[in-house]
Amino acid sequence: MRQDLSSYFRLLADHAPVGMIITNIDDKILYINTYAQKLLNYNYADNSLSSIIPTNEVRAHQGEPVTFNYNKKSLIVSVNAANLKDSPLYLWYISDISVNKQQADELYCLKTIMDCIDEGIIMSDTEGRITLYNKSYAIYEGLSQDQVIGKHLDEIYTSNEHTTALKTGAPIKDSFKIYYTKDGKEHQGVGKTYPIIKDNNVIAVFSVVRNISKIRSLLLKTVELQEKLTNRTEANGTKYNFESIIGESKVMLDTIKSARIAAMSPSPVLIFGETGTGKELFAQSIHNSSPRANHPFVAINCAAVPESLLESILFGTVKGAFTGAQNTKGVFEQAGSGTLFLDEINSMPRSMQAKLLRVLQEKSVRRVGADYEIPVKCRIITSSNEQPEECVKNGTLRNDLYYRLALLRINIPPLRERGKDIEILARHFLKTKGRLYGKKNISLSTEFLNYLYQHSWPGNVRELEHTIESCVAVAEDGEELHLYHLPPHLRHMKNSQDKYKVDKGASSINDFLEQLKTTTLSSALREVEKIVILNALQNNHWNISRAAKAIGIGRQNLQYRMRKLNIEKPCRKCKMTGATPFL
């Protein structure tokens, strides 16, 4: 019978995860695997299994496991019947309870340890199924472990890095990422992804992710507190003065000079500047250089306040004016004898502009629901992120209000017109963000500086600051910043621009057409039209009216062409779709 034992049974026994013994109907041992030999201290002198374990008792349980003690071990044994060439055989399965318990305890301890670790840990198998997802990661992402474990990565995340690690078998080093879960929530983190390799095969992939949002928030608060401790004008509600403005270009120095002159006048000031140029920085600096510096500086963004609340915030309320109304001061009263800064005045509803005009004319304000006037003593500074004359022309700013507000006018130049200030600002942000992230030895490469000068910076100084911070976050300390450190949306934009860039050495239009990689006139014209429109939009901060004027067509015509060419304004979230989580 031993010779007739099929290779199938031997293979099954050799690879069983427990002890396995094969006997005939007389309990004669025909085969015993290595694991069972170790459990039973087996030697081939014992040919009968019944001399080792209670075989009849086990058979009586009809496949159900039976526990018995052997050599100070608690063993579990079960049996199944089988047939080989009409000869009945029995397959016996044996395992050590203490080993099983030890393994279960070890697994429980490991899971408990994983849940106590501050970093997020996630593991997936070769099919992309999530097999481990610790408590810290669940809390950070706002999900539950039961909700995630067992699901495919694609069911939870918009993209993942586990697939890459599974294919390449190579770890993915520390990197900063902004990514999204399927519920649309944005997450930020720094982490590593590792493949688990056994017998030269990747059997799983796991990531260790550190949530830096809280750390970054605490660091920013620390920096802010440090600034407040060293800022002599902090008590009036400001953080900036003219010394805070960084720039050495002539156009910027001339703007600062004009603002210093305006600071000494009691007249209203209108500041024009594109988004991100630093309009509030100038407003605070004007206040702090004026005779009103010891009085409050109060700022309100007209675009951020719902129209239904704007009147009560501007003018205040009296108790009972409407359901839930209390006696509250408006911003005109809060400013006292100081300065009131109305940011993005062009976004204020026209109905509210008429009431503001009355306040400026009468120099008094009436709370909502009140029957008395309160004198207005504050100076008014306003700002617009669009050309005020265009706002008057298109009706977003009243003509009479504009002339009241623009007795003094300050135009802040966009970053693209400030020349060498780009590098000066970049190095300043590199220093401050390096200190924030604990990376004090990062430098700028020549190609990176060239890119900074070539980029149009539609978001101006704010965009430059965020770009440098993003690069610092992903770079190693001591590293030199290159183009591959740029955020994905900027790399994509640069690649698109490079695709259509005409070589300065090109001798004819044929060189340009060759770069377009098209052979038909209609497709070439379509590509050129798209390039011209995209450049105009980017250079005018996606302002439709200004872009249309720049290329000599009407606003509606430009909107039609944008739809035809599938040109859409990139939103913040869309820009991040190239980023992936640590998965």
C-alpha positions as CSV (number, residue, x, y, z in Angstrom):
1,M,0.0,0.0,0.0
2,R,2.9,2.4,0.8
3,Q,4.0,2.0,-2.8
4,D,0.5,2.6,-4.1
5,L,0.2,5.9,-2.2
6,S,-0.3,8.5,-4.9
7,S,1.9,11.5,-5.3
8,Y,-1.2,13.6,-4.9
9,F,-1.6,12.6,-1.3
10,R,2.1,13.1,-0.6
11,L,2.0,16.6,-2.1
12,L,-1.1,17.4,-0.1
13,A,0.5,16.2,3.1
14,D,3.9,17.9,2.5
15,H,2.2,21.3,2.0
16,A,-0.5,21.1,4.7
17,P,-0.3,24.0,7.2
18,V,-0.8,21.5,10.0
19,G,0.4,18.1,11.0
20,M,-0.9,15.5,8.5
21,I,-0.9,11.6,8.8
22,I,-2.2,9.1,6.3
23,T,-3.3,5.6,7.5
24,N,-5.2,2.6,6.3
25,I,-8.3,1.2,8.1
26,D,-6.1,-0.6,10.6
27,D,-4.5,2.7,11.7
28,K,-1.2,1.7,10.1
29,I,0.8,4.8,9.3
30,L,1.5,5.0,5.6
31,Y,2.8,8.6,5.6
32,I,3.5,11.3,8.1
33,N,4.6,14.9,7.2
34,T,7.4,16.7,8.9
35,Y,5.2,18.9,11.0
36,A,3.3,15.9,12.5
37,Q,6.6,14.2,13.3
38,K,7.7,17.2,15.3
39,L,4.4,17.4,17.2
40,L,4.4,13.7,18.1
41,N,8.2,13.1,18.5
42,Y,7.5,10.3,16.0
43,N,10.0,7.5,15.2
44,Y,9.3,4.9,12.6
45,A,9.2,2.1,15.2
46,D,5.6,3.2,16.0
47,N,3.7,2.0,12.9
48,S,0.3,2.2,14.5
49,L,-1.3,5.6,15.0
50,S,-3.7,4.1,17.6
51,S,-0.7,3.7,20.0
52,I,-0.2,7.4,19.9
53,I,-3.7,9.0,19.7
54,P,-7.2,7.8,20.5
55,T,-8.1,7.0,16.9
56,N,-11.5,5.4,17.6
57,E,-12.6,8.3,19.7
58,V,-11.6,10.8,17.0
59,R,-13.5,8.7,14.3
60,A,-16.6,8.7,16.5
61,H,-16.8,12.5,16.2
62,Q,-17.2,12.2,12.4
63,G,-14.7,14.9,11.3
64,E,-15.2,17.2,14.3
65,P,-11.9,18.2,16.1
66,V,-11.0,16.3,19.3
67,T,-8.6,17.6,22.0
68,F,-6.2,15.3,23.8
69,N,-2.9,15.7,25.8
70,Y,0.3,14.2,24.5
71,N,3.8,14.8,25.9
72,K,2.6,17.8,27.9
73,K,1.0,19.3,24.7
74,S,-2.6,20.0,24.1
75,L,-3.3,18.8,20.6
76,I,-6.3,19.0,18.3
77,V,-6.9,16.2,15.9
78,S,-9.6,15.5,13.3
79,V,-10.0,12.9,10.5
80,N,-11.4,12.5,7.1
81,A,-12.0,9.3,5.0
82,A,-10.6,9.0,1.5
83,N,-10.3,6.2,-1.1
84,L,-7.4,5.2,-3.3
85,K,-8.0,2.5,-5.9
86,D,-11.0,1.3,-3.8
87,S,-8.7,1.1,-0.7
88,P,-10.0,3.1,2.2
89,L,-7.6,5.6,3.7
90,Y,-7.8,8.1,6.6
91,L,-6.3,11.6,6.5
92,W,-5.5,12.8,10.0
93,Y,-4.9,16.5,10.8
94,I,-3.1,17.5,14.0
95,S,-2.2,21.0,15.4
96,D,-0.9,22.3,18.7
97,I,-3.5,24.4,20.6
98,S,-0.7,26.3,22.4
99,V,1.0,27.2,19.1
100,N,-2.4,28.3,17.6
101,K,-3.1,30.4,20.7
102,Q,0.4,31.9,20.6
103,Q,0.0,32.8,17.0
104,A,-3.4,34.3,17.6
105,D,-2.1,36.2,20.6
106,E,0.9,37.5,18.6
107,L,-1.4,38.6,15.8
108,Y,-3.7,40.4,18.3
109,C,-0.7,42.1,19.9
110,L,0.6,43.2,16.5
111,K,-2.7,44.7,15.6
112,T,-2.9,46.4,19.0
113,I,0.6,47.9,18.4
114,M,-0.4,49.0,15.0
115,D,-3.5,50.8,16.4
116,C,-1.3,52.6,19.0
117,I,1.2,53.9,16.5
118,D,0.7,57.6,15.6
119,E,1.5,57.0,11.9
120,G,-1.1,55.7,9.5
121,I,-0.4,52.2,8.2
122,I,-2.1,50.5,5.3
123,M,-1.4,47.2,3.6
124,S,-2.8,45.6,0.5
125,D,-2.3,42.1,-1.1
126,T,-1.4,41.3,-4.7
127,E,-4.9,41.9,-5.9
128,G,-5.1,45.4,-4.4
129,R,-7.3,44.4,-1.5
130,I,-6.7,46.2,1.7
131,T,-5.7,43.7,4.4
132,L,-4.5,46.1,7.1
133,Y,-5.6,49.7,8.0
134,N,-4.7,50.9,11.5
135,K,-6.7,53.1,13.8
136,S,-4.5,56.2,13.4
137,Y,-5.0,56.2,9.6
138,A,-8.8,55.7,10.0
139,I,-9.0,58.7,12.3
140,Y,-6.9,60.8,10.0
141,E,-8.9,60.0,6.9
142,G,-12.3,60.1,8.7
143,L,-13.1,56.5,7.8
144,S,-13.7,53.3,9.8
145,Q,-11.5,50.2,9.7
146,D,-14.5,48.0,9.0
147,Q,-15.4,50.3,6.1
148,V,-11.9,50.0,4.5
149,I,-10.5,46.5,5.3
150,G,-11.4,44.0,2.5
151,K,-12.1,46.7,0.0
152,H,-10.1,47.3,-3.1
153,L,-7.8,50.4,-3.1
154,D,-9.7,51.9,-6.0
155,E,-12.9,51.8,-4.0
156,I,-11.4,54.1,-1.3
157,Y,-8.8,56.3,-3.2
158,T,-8.8,58.1,-6.5
159,S,-5.3,56.8,-7.2
160,N,-2.6,54.8,-5.4
161,E,1.1,54.0,-5.3
162,H,0.8,50.4,-4.2
163,T,0.3,49.3,-7.9
164,T,3.7,50.8,-8.8
165,A,5.4,49.1,-5.8
166,L,3.8,45.8,-6.7
167,K,5.0,46.0,-10.3
168,T,8.5,47.3,-9.6
169,G,9.3,45.6,-6.3
170,A,11.0,48.9,-5.3
171,P,10.2,51.0,-2.3
172,I,8.9,54.6,-2.8
173,K,10.9,57.0,-0.6
174,D,9.6,59.8,1.6
175,S,7.4,62.3,-0.3
176,F,4.8,64.9,0.4
177,K,1.5,64.3,-1.2
178,I,-1.9,65.9,-1.4
179,Y,-4.5,63.2,-2.3
180,Y,-8.2,62.5,-2.2
181,T,-10.4,59.7,-0.9
182,K,-13.5,58.7,-2.9
183,D,-15.7,60.9,-0.7
184,G,-13.8,64.0,-2.1
185,K,-11.9,64.8,1.1
186,E,-8.4,66.3,0.7
187,H,-5.6,64.8,2.8
188,Q,-1.9,65.8,3.2
189,G,0.9,63.5,4.4
190,V,4.5,62.4,4.1
191,G,5.2,58.7,4.0
192,K,6.9,55.7,2.4
193,T,5.6,52.7,0.5
194,Y,7.3,49.3,0.7
195,P,6.8,46.0,-1.1
196,I,7.0,42.8,1.0
197,I,9.1,40.3,-0.9
198,K,9.2,36.5,-0.2
199,D,11.0,34.0,-2.4
200,N,11.7,36.8,-4.9
201,N,8.0,37.5,-5.3
202,V,6.1,40.6,-4.0
203,I,3.3,39.2,-1.8
204,A,2.0,42.5,-0.3
205,V,2.6,46.2,-0.2
206,F,2.3,48.5,2.7
207,S,2.6,52.3,3.4
208,V,3.6,54.2,6.5
209,V,2.1,57.7,6.4
210,R,2.7,60.6,8.7
211,N,-0.1,63.2,9.0
212,I,1.6,66.5,8.8
213,S,-1.5,68.8,8.7
214,K,-1.5,69.1,12.5
215,I,2.2,69.5,12.7
216,R,2.2,72.1,9.9
217,S,-0.7,73.9,11.7
218,L,1.2,74.0,15.0
219,L,4.3,75.2,13.2
220,L,2.4,78.0,11.5
221,K,0.9,79.0,14.8
222,T,4.3,79.0,16.4
223,V,5.7,81.2,13.6
224,E,2.7,83.5,13.9
225,L,3.1,83.8,17.7
226,Q,6.8,84.6,17.2
227,E,5.9,87.3,14.7
228,K,3.4,88.7,17.2
229,L,6.0,88.8,20.0
230,T,8.3,90.8,17.8
231,N,5.7,93.0,16.1
232,R,5.5,96.3,17.9
233,T,2.1,97.1,16.2
234,E,0.4,93.9,17.0
235,A,-2.0,95.5,19.4
236,N,-3.8,97.4,16.6
237,G,-4.7,94.2,14.7
238,T,-1.9,94.4,12.1
239,K,1.1,92.2,11.3
240,Y,2.8,94.2,8.5
241,N,4.4,97.5,7.8
242,F,6.5,98.9,4.9
243,E,9.6,97.0,6.1
244,S,7.6,93.8,5.6
245,I,7.4,94.4,1.9
246,I,10.1,92.5,0.0
247,G,11.3,93.9,-3.3
248,E,14.1,95.9,-4.9
249,S,12.7,96.5,-8.4
250,K,12.2,100.1,-9.4
251,V,8.5,99.6,-10.1
252,M,8.0,98.2,-6.5
253,L,10.1,100.9,-4.9
254,D,8.0,103.5,-6.7
255,T,4.8,101.9,-5.5
256,I,6.1,101.8,-1.9
257,K,7.0,105.5,-2.2
258,S,3.5,106.4,-3.4
259,A,2.0,104.4,-0.6
260,R,4.1,106.2,2.0
261,I,2.9,109.5,0.7
262,A,-0.7,108.3,0.8
263,A,-0.3,107.2,4.4
264,M,0.1,110.8,5.6
265,S,-3.2,111.9,4.0
266,P,-6.6,111.4,5.6
267,S,-8.2,110.8,2.2
268,P,-9.6,107.4,1.1
269,V,-7.2,105.1,-0.8
270,L,-8.1,102.6,-3.5
271,I,-5.5,99.8,-4.0
272,F,-5.6,97.9,-7.3
273,G,-3.7,94.7,-7.7
274,E,-4.3,91.2,-9.1
275,T,-5.0,88.3,-6.7
276,G,-1.9,87.5,-4.6
277,T,0.0,90.8,-5.1
278,G,-0.3,91.8,-1.4
279,K,-3.1,94.4,-1.2
280,E,-3.8,93.9,2.5
281,L,0.0,94.1,3.2
282,F,0.0,97.6,1.6
283,A,-3.2,98.5,3.5
284,Q,-1.7,97.6,6.8
285,S,1.5,99.3,6.0
286,I,-0.3,102.5,5.1
287,H,-2.2,102.4,8.4
288,N,0.9,101.8,10.4
289,S,2.7,104.7,8.8
290,S,-0.2,107.1,9.3
291,P,-1.2,109.2,12.3
292,R,-3.9,106.6,13.0
293,A,-1.3,103.8,13.7
294,N,-2.3,103.6,17.4
295,H,-5.9,103.0,16.6
296,P,-7.5,99.8,15.3
297,F,-7.1,98.3,11.8
298,V,-10.2,96.4,10.8
299,A,-10.4,94.4,7.5
300,I,-13.3,92.7,5.8
301,N,-13.4,90.8,2.5
302,C,-16.5,91.8,0.7
303,A,-16.4,88.7,-1.5
304,A,-16.3,86.3,1.5
305,V,-19.4,87.6,3.3
306,P,-22.9,86.5,2.1
307,E,-25.1,89.4,0.9
308,S,-27.7,88.7,3.6
309,L,-25.1,89.2,6.3
310,L,-23.0,92.0,4.8
311,E,-25.3,94.9,6.0
312,S,-25.3,93.8,9.6
313,I,-21.5,93.2,9.6
314,L,-20.8,96.6,8.0
315,F,-23.2,98.7,10.1
316,G,-24.1,96.6,13.2
317,T,-27.5,95.7,14.6
318,V,-29.8,96.6,17.5
319,K,-31.6,94.0,19.6
320,G,-34.9,92.9,18.0
321,A,-34.1,94.3,14.5
322,F,-34.8,90.7,13.3
323,T,-35.1,87.3,14.9
324,G,-32.0,86.6,17.0
325,A,-30.6,90.1,16.5
326,Q,-28.5,91.5,19.4
327,N,-26.8,94.9,20.0
328,T,-23.6,94.5,17.9
329,K,-21.1,97.0,16.5
330,G,-20.5,97.0,12.8
331,V,-17.0,97.3,11.3
332,F,-17.3,101.1,11.0
333,E,-17.7,101.4,14.8
334,Q,-15.1,98.7,15.5
335,A,-12.5,100.7,13.5
336,G,-13.1,103.8,15.7
337,S,-10.6,106.4,14.7
338,G,-8.4,103.9,12.9
339,T,-8.7,102.4,9.4
340,L,-11.4,100.2,7.8
341,F,-10.1,98.1,4.9
342,L,-12.8,96.9,2.5
343,D,-11.1,94.2,0.4
344,E,-12.4,93.3,-3.1
345,I,-14.9,96.2,-3.1
346,N,-15.8,95.3,-6.6
347,S,-17.5,92.2,-5.2
348,M,-19.9,94.1,-3.0
349,P,-23.5,94.0,-4.3
350,R,-24.6,97.3,-5.9
351,S,-27.4,97.7,-3.4
352,M,-24.9,97.7,-0.6
353,Q,-22.6,100.1,-2.5
354,A,-25.4,102.7,-2.5
355,K,-25.6,102.4,1.3
356,L,-21.8,102.6,1.6
357,L,-21.9,105.8,-0.5
358,R,-24.4,107.4,1.8
359,V,-22.1,106.6,4.8
360,L,-19.2,108.2,3.1
361,Q,-21.2,111.3,2.2
362,E,-22.9,111.7,5.6
363,K,-19.9,110.5,7.6
364,S,-22.3,108.6,9.8
365,V,-23.8,105.1,10.0
366,R,-27.1,103.7,11.2
367,R,-27.3,100.2,12.7
368,V,-29.8,97.8,11.2
369,G,-33.1,98.4,13.1
370,A,-31.9,101.7,14.7
371,D,-33.4,105.1,14.5
372,Y,-30.2,107.1,15.3
373,E,-26.9,107.9,13.6
374,I,-23.4,107.1,14.8
375,P,-20.6,109.3,13.6
376,V,-17.9,107.6,11.4
377,K,-14.4,108.6,12.3
378,C,-12.3,105.9,10.5
379,R,-10.3,106.2,7.3
380,I,-11.4,104.0,4.4
381,I,-9.0,102.0,2.3
382,T,-10.5,99.8,-0.4
383,S,-9.0,97.3,-2.9
384,S,-10.0,95.7,-6.2
385,N,-8.5,92.7,-7.9
386,E,-9.8,94.0,-11.3
387,Q,-9.1,97.3,-13.0
388,P,-11.5,99.7,-11.3
389,E,-12.3,101.4,-14.6
390,E,-13.3,98.1,-16.1
391,C,-15.5,97.4,-13.0
392,V,-17.2,100.8,-13.5
393,K,-17.7,100.0,-17.2
394,N,-19.1,96.5,-16.6
395,G,-21.3,97.7,-13.7
396,T,-19.7,95.8,-10.8
397,L,-18.6,99.1,-9.2
398,R,-20.8,102.3,-9.0
399,N,-19.3,105.2,-10.8
400,D,-20.1,107.7,-8.0
401,L,-18.7,105.4,-5.4
402,Y,-15.5,104.8,-7.4
403,Y,-14.7,108.6,-7.4
404,R,-15.4,108.8,-3.7
405,L,-13.0,105.9,-2.9
406,A,-10.2,106.6,-5.4
407,L,-9.1,110.1,-4.2
408,L,-5.7,108.4,-3.8
409,R,-4.8,105.4,-6.0
410,I,-2.1,102.8,-5.5
411,N,-1.4,100.3,-8.3
412,I,0.5,97.2,-7.1
413,P,2.5,95.7,-10.0
414,P,2.0,92.0,-10.8
415,L,4.9,89.7,-10.0
416,R,5.7,89.1,-13.7
417,E,6.6,92.8,-14.0
418,R,8.9,92.9,-11.0
419,G,12.0,91.4,-12.6
420,K,14.7,90.5,-10.0
421,D,12.1,90.6,-7.2
422,I,11.1,87.0,-8.3
423,E,14.5,85.6,-7.2
424,I,14.6,87.8,-4.0
425,L,11.1,86.6,-3.0
426,A,11.9,83.0,-3.9
427,R,15.0,83.0,-1.7
428,H,13.1,84.6,1.1
429,F,10.3,82.0,1.0
430,L,13.0,79.2,0.7
431,K,14.5,80.4,4.0
432,T,11.1,80.8,5.8
433,K,9.6,77.5,4.5
434,G,12.9,75.7,5.1
435,R,12.8,76.8,8.7
436,L,9.2,75.7,9.0
437,Y,9.9,72.2,7.6
438,G,13.3,71.8,9.4
439,K,15.2,71.9,6.1
440,K,17.6,74.7,6.2
441,N,20.1,73.7,3.5
442,I,17.9,73.6,0.4
443,S,19.2,75.7,-2.6
444,L,17.9,76.8,-6.0
445,S,19.3,75.3,-9.2
446,T,19.9,77.4,-12.3
447,E,17.1,75.6,-14.3
448,F,14.7,76.2,-11.4
449,L,15.5,80.0,-11.3
450,N,15.1,80.2,-15.0
451,Y,11.7,78.6,-14.7
452,L,10.7,81.1,-12.0
453,Y,11.6,84.0,-14.4
454,Q,9.7,82.4,-17.3
455,H,6.5,81.5,-15.5
456,S,3.7,84.2,-15.8
457,W,2.6,83.8,-12.1
458,P,-1.1,84.4,-12.5
459,G,-1.4,84.0,-8.7
460,N,1.5,86.4,-8.2
461,V,3.4,86.4,-4.9
462,R,1.0,84.1,-3.2
463,E,1.4,81.5,-6.0
464,L,5.2,81.8,-5.7
465,E,5.1,81.3,-2.0
466,H,2.9,78.2,-2.3
467,T,5.1,76.8,-5.1
468,I,8.3,77.2,-3.0
469,E,6.6,75.6,0.0
470,S,5.4,72.6,-2.0
471,C,8.9,72.1,-3.4
472,V,10.5,72.4,0.1
473,A,8.0,69.8,1.4
474,V,9.0,67.2,-1.1
475,A,12.8,67.9,-1.2
476,E,15.4,66.4,1.1
477,D,17.4,68.7,3.3
478,G,20.6,69.7,1.5
479,E,19.1,69.1,-1.9
480,E,19.0,71.5,-4.8
481,L,15.5,72.3,-6.2
482,H,14.9,71.3,-9.8
483,L,12.0,71.2,-12.1
484,Y,10.9,67.7,-11.0
485,H,10.3,69.2,-7.5
486,L,7.5,71.4,-8.9
487,P,3.9,70.6,-8.1
488,P,2.3,68.3,-10.7
489,H,0.0,71.0,-12.2
490,L,3.0,73.3,-12.9
491,R,5.1,70.5,-14.4
492,H,2.1,69.6,-16.7
493,M,1.7,73.3,-17.6
494,K,5.4,73.6,-18.4
495,N,5.4,70.4,-20.5
496,S,2.4,71.8,-22.5
497,Q,4.1,75.1,-23.1
498,D,7.4,73.3,-24.1
499,K,5.4,71.2,-26.6
500,Y,4.4,74.3,-28.5
501,K,7.5,76.5,-27.9
502,V,9.0,77.8,-31.1
503,D,12.8,77.3,-31.2
504,K,14.6,80.7,-31.3
505,G,16.8,79.2,-33.9
506,A,14.0,78.1,-36.2
507,S,14.5,79.3,-39.7
508,S,11.0,79.1,-41.0
509,I,7.4,78.4,-40.1
510,N,8.0,74.8,-41.2
511,D,10.0,74.3,-38.0
512,F,7.1,75.5,-35.9
513,L,4.6,73.3,-37.8
514,E,6.8,70.3,-37.3
515,Q,6.7,70.9,-33.5
516,L,2.9,70.9,-33.7
517,K,3.1,67.3,-35.1
518,T,0.2,67.8,-37.4
519,T,-0.1,67.7,-41.2
520,T,-3.5,69.3,-41.9
521,L,-4.2,73.0,-42.1
522,S,-7.3,72.8,-40.0
523,S,-5.7,70.9,-37.1
524,A,-2.6,73.3,-37.2
525,L,-4.9,76.3,-37.0
526,R,-6.8,74.8,-34.2
527,E,-3.6,74.1,-32.2
528,V,-2.3,77.7,-32.8
529,E,-5.7,79.2,-31.8
530,K,-5.6,77.2,-28.6
531,I,-2.1,78.3,-27.8
532,V,-3.0,82.0,-28.3
533,I,-6.1,81.8,-26.2
534,L,-4.4,79.9,-23.4
535,N,-1.5,82.4,-23.3
536,A,-4.0,85.3,-23.2
537,L,-6.0,83.7,-20.4
538,Q,-2.9,82.9,-18.3
539,N,-1.4,86.3,-18.8
540,N,-4.6,87.9,-17.7
541,H,-5.3,85.7,-14.7
542,W,-8.2,84.0,-16.5
543,N,-10.1,87.3,-16.7
544,I,-12.3,86.7,-19.8
545,S,-12.8,90.4,-20.6
546,R,-9.1,91.3,-20.4
547,A,-8.0,88.2,-22.3
548,A,-10.6,88.9,-25.1
549,K,-9.4,92.5,-25.3
550,A,-5.7,91.3,-25.4
551,I,-6.3,89.2,-28.5
552,G,-8.7,91.6,-30.2
553,I,-12.0,89.7,-30.0
554,G,-15.2,90.1,-28.1
555,R,-16.0,88.5,-24.7
556,Q,-18.8,86.2,-26.1
557,N,-16.6,85.3,-29.1
558,L,-13.8,84.2,-26.7
559,Q,-16.2,82.2,-24.6
560,Y,-17.5,80.4,-27.7
561,R,-14.0,79.5,-28.8
562,M,-13.1,78.3,-25.3
563,R,-16.1,75.9,-25.4
564,K,-15.1,74.8,-28.9
565,L,-11.5,74.0,-27.9
566,N,-12.5,72.5,-24.5
567,I,-10.6,75.2,-22.6
568,E,-11.6,75.4,-18.9
569,K,-10.2,77.4,-16.0
570,P,-8.3,75.0,-13.8
571,C,-9.7,74.8,-10.2
572,R,-7.5,74.2,-7.1
573,K,-8.7,70.7,-6.7
574,C,-8.3,69.9,-10.4
575,K,-4.7,70.9,-10.2
576,M,-4.0,68.3,-7.7
577,T,-5.3,65.3,-9.6
578,G,-1.8,64.4,-10.6
579,A,-0.9,63.8,-7.0
580,T,-1.3,60.4,-5.5
581,P,-1.6,59.2,-1.9
582,F,0.9,56.9,-0.3
583,L,-0.7,53.8,-1.5
